[in-house]
């Protein structure tokens, strides 16, 4: 079989996509559908092919779980041509999701509040002394932690068994940030310091609402970023090395610069800010530049964003936020920067979302003295896509899940339209450069334009290619309430919607 198959493949070796696809069929047939690691061990030659074929890498990394045990591929009596056709059917089904709904009801003690941190939903008792932790992966399960004091969960990293909480010291009268074990509720074994309290930040408990101190927070590896304040002109951003409890850097808004939001990956820190009156930027910092405490450090690069509208109100529009996180602190399947997607949101009524591959920011070489400045025209029009009028639910790698559709920004997928032959009418040839349509899927290659309602000054045109697939979620479940995240397990990717219903937590799994 191997000799005959090799000959068949050589005849079609000019088509890299077909070659990659047929190679996968052979791999799964030969290995009797074992795991991806065994596929890579078939031969040294196959390893080289996988390494040198970007399309094949993409198939292996993103689709093996979706089709490796599919019934269509288990018939060993079929020829390689028939298997190829069956394989393409599986591809089309994977790329044309029909969400299958599975409900799970969990009824803990009625909670004062709930919040979601990736695949973990945490609620609390009404006296805020007990935490109810619900894990959605690999299956819904419920745990209770008795804290014997008032705590508010602020961040979770399942891979590190880390739970960051804000605890109120009733005796001394201040709040403090503690790092606990998600399993036991006790002090985390890597935490060298008991807590970080408000006195280290220069804030008094009586002057701030509890929601304003240690409010927004994200964790990645040994690093933690949190924000203090509730308005742009009062916002301070702190970078903390949580195992030692050290505040490594601080960014403070002033009359010239308003800091907006911070985003943390395994190797970089992104901070969006507005240089008044209306010029927003994104500063990129390398985490390796913070070996010891310092007030701030020189960014690696600065990316200019489209200028804000002169009529925009400062307290409602001048926010560029990172809407979802693709890195491992919210997902147990971490994505490399080159396969991750970032969404920047302009907060405005009818505002816009800017989708950007994370590699756009992380591929910049560090500068010794001053940051490398990138004007919007040098990177934005080619590396972003404007989207309006839709609600973003979750990001997974280069995939964006919206309330009624899915965007795939993988460059190979978008550029080659590999998953289905494109059938165009003879009169539609002139439209080929802007979009291609096939059975409900649309490949968008042309420009996208932000409307005047987006809060941006002037017309913003972008052109990052993506594939769009329309989906229909269950109308009985309101996706605008609760929390949504992407879960990866052996059955493939799932969209998980969690929310409160009648004093119970409802988890709705949509298999994509």
Buried (B, 14 or more C-beta within 10 A) or exposed (E): EEEEBEEBBEEEEEEBBBBBBBBBBBBBBBBEBEEEEEBBEBEEEBEEBBEEBEBBBBBBBBBBBBBBEBEBBEEEEBEBEEBBEBBBEBBBBBBBBEBEBEEBEBEBEEBEEBBBBBBBBBBBBEEBBBBBBBBBBEEBEBBEBEBEEBBBBBBBBBBBBBBBBBBBBEEEEBBBBBBBBBEEBEBBEBBEEEBBBBEBBEBEBEEBEEEBBBBBBBBBBBBBBBBBBBEBBBBBBBBBBBBBBBBBBBBBBEEEBBBBBBBBBBBBBBBBBBEBEBBBBBBBBBBEBBEEEEEBBBBBBBBBBBBBBEEBEBEEBBBBBBBBBBBBBBBBBBBBBEBBBBBBBBBBEEBBBBBBBBBBBBEBEBBEEEBBEBEBEEBBBEBBBBBBEEEBBBBBBBBBBBEEBBBBBBBBBBEEBBBBEEEEEEEEEEEEEEBBBBEEBBBBBEBBBBBEBBBBBEEBBBBBBBBBBEBEBBEEBEBEEBBBBBBBBEEBBBBBBBBBEEEEBBBBBBBB
